[in-house]
Amino acid sequence: MATVIIKGSSRSHGHTSLVVNYLRTKIKCDLIDLLSKKIGPFDYEFKNSNDDFLPLMEQIVDQYDTLIFITPVYWYSMSSITKTFFDRLSDCLHHRKDIGYKLKGKNLAAISVGSESGIVEGFNIPFRNSAEYLGMTYLGYLHTWKSSADQNDSVLESEVMEIIDQFTLQL
Ligand SMILES: Cc1cc2nc3c(=O)[nH]c(=O)nc-3n(C[C@H](O)[C@H](O)[C@H](O)COP(=O)(O)O)c2cc1C
């Protein structure tokens, strides 16, 4: 089976993409850009069940065994696009349990992309706990960054590339 990166940035070609592009030179994986999908918020009456979420999840559980979530740090937290995706996983615990069961035994990793090297305390916890709740194996978390002072918008610092290299050994 295969690996997929699930990207949750509010721009398709920003700093998160820089990390994704570098990662994809290191590991073979597909990419899903959540920005290109129409995924509404969780609704208790599953009113958004006809949007892109459930077909996307069917594709994910059928084609991949490792899911790497990558999100920019927006206000010390995962992006709202990523959070909406996680909220909608609740559809797979009620309305479409068949999809939820298929997540069991798969792997989950998380990567953040901030403008500073400092890790936001607890950033990894929703990813780690969600993996545990869903019966997935948590492969770990990596914080990366692209400094806003860095004038060159097309390359990552060597230190960031090195920690990504290290992280790929866990995947
Ligand atoms: C709405 C918003 C909130 C942000 N909040 C933080 C933050 O809390 N901590 C941080 O280090 N960077 C923060 N940043 C900077 C981004 O994390 C950083 O520039 C990231 O590399 C952007 O990735 P992107 O180009 O894929 O959006 C924020 C940026 C935006 C647009």
The ligand as an SDF file (V2000), in Angstrom:
LIG
                    3D

 31 33  0  0  0  0  0  0  0  0999 V2000
   -3.5260   33.2740    9.8710 C   0  0  0  0  0  0  0  0  0  0  0  0
   -2.0810   33.0010   10.1820 C   0  0  0  0  0  0  0  0  0  0  0  0
   -1.7220   32.7180   11.4690 C   0  0  0  0  0  0  0  0  0  0  0  0
   -0.3820   32.4080   11.7790 C   0  0  0  0  0  0  0  0  0  0  0  0
   -0.0350   32.0690   13.0550 N   0  0  0  0  0  0  0  0  0  0  0  0
    1.2400   31.6650   13.3290 C   0  0  0  0  0  0  0  0  0  0  0  0
    1.6030   31.1900   14.6240 C   0  0  0  0  0  0  0  0  0  0  0  0
    0.8010   31.1440   15.5220 O   0  0  0  0  0  0  0  0  0  0  0  0
    2.8990   30.7790   14.8290 N   0  0  0  0  0  0  0  0  0  0  0  0
    3.8280   30.7980   13.8000 C   0  0  0  0  0  0  0  0  0  0  0  0
    5.0060   30.4020   14.0160 O   0  0  0  0  0  0  0  0  0  0  0  0
    3.5060   31.2360   12.5760 N   0  0  0  0  0  0  0  0  0  0  0  0
    2.2390   31.6630   12.3200 C   0  0  0  0  0  0  0  0  0  0  0  0
    1.8980   32.0710   11.0580 N   0  0  0  0  0  0  0  0  0  0  0  0
    2.9150   31.9920   10.0040 C   0  0  0  0  0  0  0  0  0  0  0  0
    2.7660   30.6920    9.2340 C   0  0  0  0  0  0  0  0  0  0  0  0
    2.7020   29.5680   10.0870 O   0  0  0  0  0  0  0  0  0  0  0  0
    3.9620   30.4580    8.3340 C   0  0  0  0  0  0  0  0  0  0  0  0
    4.2000   31.5890    7.5370 O   0  0  0  0  0  0  0  0  0  0  0  0
    3.7400   29.2370    7.4630 C   0  0  0  0  0  0  0  0  0  0  0  0
    4.9790   28.8990    6.9070 O   0  0  0  0  0  0  0  0  0  0  0  0
    2.7280   29.5500    6.3710 C   0  0  0  0  0  0  0  0  0  0  0  0
    2.5350   28.4280    5.5380 O   0  0  0  0  0  0  0  0  0  0  0  0
    1.6520   28.5870    4.2170 P   0  0  0  0  0  0  0  0  0  0  0  0
    2.4510   29.4740    3.2850 O   0  0  0  0  0  0  0  0  0  0  0  0
    1.4790   27.2300    3.6820 O   0  0  0  0  0  0  0  0  0  0  0  0
    0.3690   29.2340    4.6560 O   0  0  0  0  0  0  0  0  0  0  0  0
    0.5920   32.4200   10.7460 C   0  0  0  0  0  0  0  0  0  0  0  0
    0.2020   32.7660    9.4510 C   0  0  0  0  0  0  0  0  0  0  0  0
   -1.1070   33.0470    9.1570 C   0  0  0  0  0  0  0  0  0  0  0  0
   -1.4940   33.3780    7.7260 C   0  0  0  0  0  0  0  0  0  0  0  0
  1  2  1  0
  2  3  1  0
  2 30  2  0
  3  4  2  0
  4  5  1  0
  4 28  1  0
  5  6  2  0
  6  7  1  0
  6 13  1  0
  7  8  2  0
  7  9  1  0
  9 10  1  0
 10 11  2  0
 10 12  1  0
 12 13  2  0
 13 14  1  0
 14 15  1  0
 14 28  1  0
 15 16  1  0
 16 17  1  0
 16 18  1  0
 18 19  1  0
 18 20  1  0
 20 21  1  0
 20 22  1  0
 22 23  1  0
 23 24  1  0
 24 25  2  0
 24 26  1  0
 24 27  1  0
 28 29  2  0
 29 30  1  0
 30 31  1  0
M  END
$$$$
